[in-house]
Amino acid sequence: MRALISVSDKTGIVEFATKLASKGVEILSTGGTARTLREAGLTVKDVSEATGFPEMLDGRVKTLHPKIHGGLLAVRGNPEHMKTIQEHGIGLIDLVVVNLYPFEATVARDGVTEDEAIENIDIGGPSMIRSAAKNFKSVAVVVDPRDYETVWSEISANGETTLETRKRLARTAFTRTYQYDEAIEHYLRTQLGEPELLDLHYEKVMSMRYGENPHQKAVFFRNPENHDPNITNAHMLHGKQLSFNNIVDGDSALELVKEFERPAAAIIKHNNPCGVATAETIEEALEAAFNVDSMSAFGGVLALNQTVTRGVAAFISEKKWFLEIIIAPAFDTDALEQLSKKKDLRLLETGVLERDLHSRDIKKVAGGILVQTKDTYIVSEGDLKVVTKKTPTAEEIRAMLFANIVVKHVHSNAVVFAKTIQGKSGVIEVATGIGAGQMSRVDSVFIGATKGGAAIPGSVMASDAFFPFSDGVEAAAKYGVTAIIQPGGSIRDDEVFKRADELGLSMVTSGYRFFRH
């Protein structure tokens, strides 16, 4: 067996090459890699010795030679190929270990020059990788040090790698070369002042039974680079296959409870929350969230940011509550056993939750997409500006900050009514009414207050955007709201603030709008 080793990232290469040499593998190498291996005491044959040509043009040309690529590309089972190889004295190469010049790292440095960037465009490396990958039936190509152990294990056990492994390594190799070319293309576009090109690469998870409606076909894809605790990476413990709408609702529910440090429960129905609460225990948070709108909670999706306990399972069973999904960081053994008796209930485990602060939000339009940073801002008490004569109480401020988190996850025009109440274990923060998706903010106030009913008096209200007129404030006051949080910014702010004073309300502005279309 012959191996050609030429790497920029030398992580683990001496150990790997030493193991190969112990099995009698002949090693070809170039430049700095050859020097590193020799300094470790290994016998290495220079590529220039194999080709009969020296490295030239400042190292730009060293492996671009028929004696290298012929040794990689020759089909072992093709008599004509093997005859040609023999006639020209070309040695076969069975293993290629190559990683590329650090182009991405180079252009990421501050002050890098164009000449530096261009010199770090690898030519020979991608050529060898592609030649070896094309001939994966006979040649193994390794571009990632994380694959060294797998390759060595197979060679040490069988004298060669398996065809399945070589095929997987070839796929990895082609992935690496297109990523490399994409980085170069992006750099040159930037240098030329041309529009940025966004390539999104997602791998298929599964075909779905149907899309949003039974007559639509659908497929679920995931970002292979994303390993965050989310709906896509959740582990299904029980239940039937997720539907298109299940995934959309499950994502909304989970991303909402991630916003809270206290135990939190959120119930989503048709991609809007119909119940949200936080408490000192997850059981109290769940009960409070359910009671916000128990009718709408039927057939919904439940997310918790704490482990599902036996008490949680018992509450769901006691209420004879039909749910599509329960998604949480973990499930107690007793809870899992009890909930698994419900044949169609999907139980999804995410592991420890963390807020995702760096991902992009992508929305599709016909013929294009819109990309924005994810809305991760959480309004704090320090952001608030009191704009009325009446100052909100500490309890009202706490309820307003809670409601303001929830309103981020409600479709515009959105309002959320909320209050703090005393539970068995401490204070519960709970939504008392939610108004979503209306063309008029006044209509959202009406719907949220109507749904909340007797729970609304004494509540605070959060609005996702400013009030263009005072009518929304007047409606809130009519239903017994005592304090309002809104971003401000309307040309009629003074009129709205004055009306709040006249109605005896306290009002604060945050300076942050939270539209969700």
N, C-alpha and C positions, 0 to 999 in steps of 0.2 A: 504493500500500500504506500502511495505517495500523498503527502499533504503539502499544500501551498499555504503558507501563513504570512499575512501582511496586514498588520493592524495599527491603527492610530491609538485606539483605546486598548492599552495593554493589561487591563484588569484580568487577572487570572491566567494570562497567556503562558507564562513560564510553567506553572503547574500543569496546565493542559498539555502543552508540548512535551513536557517530561514524561507524562503518562503515555502519550502516543509513542514516544521514542522507546519506552520500555517494552512495547509490543512490536518493535522492529519497523515502525513507520519511518520512511525517509522524509526528511523535512526540507522543502524549498522555501526560501524567504528572500526578503529585500531589505535594503537600507537599515533603518533604525530597529526594525523587528529582528532582523538577522543578528545585529549587534547585541541586542538584549538577550536573545536565546544563547548566543555563544558565551556571553559573560556568565550565564547560568550553567555553563559546562556542557551544553548540548552541541551535537554535530549538526551543522546546517550547511546546505548547498545553496549558493547564491543563484538567483534566477538568471543572472547574466552568464553564469557558467553553463546553465541548461540551454540557454538560447544561442550562445555564442556571440551575443552582442552586449556591449556595456550599457549601463544606465546612461541616458543622455538628456540633453535639454533641461538641465537642473532637476533631473529626476522625473520630468514629465513623461518620459518614455522609458519603461522598464519591463512591463508585463504585456504590452501590446505587441504580441509576436505569435506567429503560427505554432511555435513549439510550446507555447503556453495554452493558447485557445484551442489548438488541435487536440492537445491532451485532455482538455475539458469537454470538448464537444463531440469527440468521436463516439459513435454508437457502438458499444461493445459487441453487439450481436450482428453487426453489418459487416460482411466479409470485405466489401470494397473499402469501407472506412479503415478497417484494421490493416488492410494491405497498404493503404496510403500512409498510415501511421508508421508502419515498419519501414517502408521505402525511404521516408524522410527522417528516420531516427528520432521520432517524437515519443517521449515517454508519457504514459497515461497518468493523469492526476485524479485521485479518488476522493480527495477531501480538500475543500477550500475554506480557509478561516480568514475572513476579511471584514474589517469595518472601515468606515470611510473617513476621509479628512473631515475635521470638525467644522464644516461650513456653517451650520446653524449657530454654534457657539461663537464662531468668529464674528459673524455679522451682528450678533447680539451685544458685542462689546461697544462701549462708548468710544467714539472717535476712530472707528475702524475705517481704513481707506479702501477705495475701490480695488486697488491693486492687491491688498491683503485678502479681500474677499475672493477675488478671481483666483488667486493662487491656492485657495482652499476649496476649489471645485475639483473634486476627484474624478478622474477619467478612467484610469486603469482599474480602480476598485470596482465601480459599477459594471464595467465590462466583464470582469472575471465573475462577479456575482451572477450576472445575467446568463453568462455561458454555462456556469455550473448549475444554476437553477433550471435552465432549459433541459439539461441532461440529467435531471434528478433520478432517473431510473438507474443510473450508474454512479452519479457523483453526489456527495453530500456537501452542502454549503452552509456555513455557520456565520451569521452576522451579529449575533447577540451573545455576549459572554454567559448569559443565563442558560444557554443551551449546551454549554461545554459538558456539564455533568451527564446529561442525557446521552449525548454522542459517545462520551467515554464509556458509560455503562454498557452500551450496546456493543461497542468495539471490543471491550475487555471480555464480554461474555460470548460474543459470536464471531469476532474477527472482522465484523463490518456492521454498518447501520442497516436498519430495516427499510424496506421500500416506503412504508407508511411514514416513518420519521423523515426520510429524505424528501418526500412530497410535502410534508408540513414545513420543513426547513426551507424548501423552495418558495412556498407561499409567503413565509416570513421574509425571505430575501427580496421578493418582488414588492412586498409592502414597503420595505425599507428604501428601495430604489425610487419608488414613486414619491415617497415622502421627501426624499433628498432632492429630487428634481423639482418638486413643488416648492420647496424652500428657496431654491435658486431662482425659479420663475418669479416668486413673490419678491425677492430682493431686486431683481432687474426691473420688474414693474414699478417698484417704489423709486428706483433710481431714475426711471424714465418719466415719472409723474403720471403713469397710467392708472386707470381705476384698479382698485384692489379686487382680486379674484378670490372668492370664498368657496372652498371645496369642503363639503361635509361628508364624512365617511362614517357610515353606520352599518353594523352587521345585523343580519336577520335573526330575530329571536324565534318567531313562529308565525305561521299563517293563522289568521283568526277566523272564527266561524262566519263573521260578517262585520261590517263597520258600524257606524252610528245607527244604521237601519238595516234590516235583513236583506234588502236588495243591493247593498253596497259591499264590495269585497275589501278586505283590509289585511295588512301585514304589520307586525310589530318589529321595529328595529331598535337597537341600542347602540350607544356610543361606547366602543370597546376600550376607550381611554378613561371612562368614568367608572369609579369604584365607590362612589358615595353611598350612604344609606338612603335609598330612595325607592320609589315604586318599581323602577326598572330592575334594580339589583336585589329586591326583596326575595326571600326564600319562601315558597309556598309549602306550608305544613299540612294543609288539608283543603279539600274542596275541588270543584270542577274548574275547568279552564277559565281564565279571566276573559271578559269581553272587552271590546273597544271602549265602551262607556265606563266599564269597571276601572280600567286603567286611568282614564281621564279623571274620574271622581276620586280614585284612590290617591292619585298624585296631589290633587287639591287638598284633600283631607290631611295627608301627611305633612305637606309643606306648611300648612297652617299650624299644626301642633308643634312643629320644630321651632316656631317663633317664641315659645314660652319656656322659661326655666322651671316654673312650678309645674306639678302634675296637671296635665291638660287633656281634654277630650274634645273632639270636633266631629260633628256629624254632617256629611255632605249629601245633598240630594240635587241631582241635575246640575252639578258643578257649582253650586252655591251652598254655603253653610246654612243649616237650619237649626243648629244648636252648638254652642261653644261655651266652655267654662274651664276655669282653673281653680284648684283648691289645694289643701294641704295633703290630701290623699287622692289617689286616682279614682277610688270608688265614689267619693263625693263629687269629684269633677264630672264623672260619667253621669251620675244621677241628675246633677244640675243641668248638664247639656241636654239630656233626654227630655227634661221637663220644659225646655224652652218651646219646643214645638213637637210634641210626641206624635202627632198625626203625620207630619212630614218626615219624621225620623223612620217611619215604617218603610222598609225597602231601601234604606240609605246605606252609606259607607261610613264606618266608624274608624277613626284614627286616635290612638293614644300615644303619648310620649313617654309612658312608663310601662313596665311589665304588666301583662294581663294576668290578674290574680283570680283566685277562686271566687272572691267577692264580686269581681266584675262579671265573671261567667254566671254566677248565681243571679245577679240583677237582670241580665239579659234573658235568662230562662224564666225568671219570675214574671217579667213583663210580656212574655211570649213575643219577644221583639224579633221580627224578621229583618235580617241584615244581609246585604250582598257580600260585604267584606269587613273583616276586622284586621287592621294593620297596626303593628306595634313593634317596639324593639325586641320583645321576648314574650313568651307565654309560660306561666307556671305549669308544671306537669298536671296538676289537678284541673286547672282551667282548660288546658288543651284537651284532656280526656273528655271533659264535660261538653265543650263546644264542638268537638269532633263528631258528636252524635247527630249534629245537624248536617245532613249529607251534602247539601249544596252551598253551605257557608264557606267562603274562602277565608283562610287564616294565613296571613302573611307576616313573616318575621324579618325585620330589617337590621337587627343589631343596634348598637348604641347610636343614637341620633346626633347629628351635628348639622348646624345651619350651613348651607352651601352659599358661600359669599362670592364665588368667582365665576359661576357659570353664566352662559348667555341665554337670553330669552328670545325665541325665534317665532315669528308669526308669518303665516303664509298669506300671500295675496295672489291673484291670478297672474301668472307670469313672473313672479318674484317672491322675495321674502324680506321681512323687516327684522333686523337684529338689534337688540339692545342689551345693556347690562341688566342683570336680575335686580328687582327692587328689594334690596335687603335692609333698607333704612328703618330703624325703629325709633319713633319719636320718644324723647325723654322729657322729664319735667323741666329740664333746662331749656328746652326748645319753646316752651309755652309762653305766650304773651297774653296777659289778661286785658281784654278790650272793653270790659263793662265796669260799671261802678261796683257791682257785686262781685266779690272774689269767691271762686269755688272753694269748697272745703277740701280737706285732705282726702276724704273718702271719695268725693266727686272727681278729684284729679286722678286718683287710682283707677276709678271706673272708666274715666275718659281715656287714659292711656291703654287700658285693656281693650276698650271698644275700637280704638284707633288701629290696633294691631289687626283685629278681626276685619275691619272695613277694607283693609288692603286686599283681602281674599274674597270680597264680594263684588259681583259684576256691577259696573256703573249704569245709571246713577245709583250710588249705594249709601245707605245710612244704617247704623247699628246702634240700638238702644242697649244700655247695660247698667248694672248696679253691683254694688258689693253687699253681700248678705252674710250673716253669721252662720257657719256650719258647725257640725259636731267637733271638728278638729281645728277650726280657725276660719279665717275669712275666705269666702268663695267669691270669685269674680265671674260673673255670668252675663251672657247676652240675654236681654229680655225680649228683643224683637229685632228682626232683620228685614230691611227693604232693599230689594235688588233689581237691577236691570231695567229700570223704567226710563222712559224718555224725559220725564219731568221729575225733578227732585221732590216736589210736593207729593207726587204719587208714591214715591218710595217711602216717604214719611208716613203716608196714609196706610200703605200695606204693612210696613213694619209695626206700626202702632196697633193696627187692627189684629195682626197675628199675635202680638204680645198681650193684648187685652188688659186684664187687671194688673199685670206685672209692670206695665209701663209707668204709671205715676211714681214719681220719685227717681226715675231713671235719668241717666245722662244720655246724650246722643252724639255720635261721631258721624261726620259727613266726609266722604272721600274727596270732595272738591268744595270750592266756595259756594256761597249762596248768591245767585245773580240778583235775587230780589228778597224781600223780607218775608215772603209768603211761607217759605219752608220753616222759618223760625216761628212764625205765628202758629203754624200747624203743630209743631213740636210742643209749644207751650200749651196748646189746647188739650193735648193728651197727657199733660202733667210732667213733662220733662223739666228738670231744674237747671241743667248746665249743658253747654254744647261745645264741642271741639271741632274746629274746621281749619283748613289751611289759610283762609284769607286770600286776598288778591283781587277781589271784585272791584269794579269801578264804583260799585254801590256799597262798599264795605261800611262807610260811615253811617249810611242809612240803616244797614242791617244791625250794626252795633247799637245804634240809637233805639231801634225797635226792641232789641233784646233788653235794654235798660227799662223801657216802658213796660215790658212784660214781666219784669222782675227776675230775669234769668241772669246767670253768669255765663260768660263766653270767653273762650281762649282761642287764639290762633296758633298754629304750629309752623306755618311756612312751608309745609310739605303736602303736596297733592298725591293721592293714591288711586288714580284711575286704573281700572282693570276691564279692558274691553274684550 
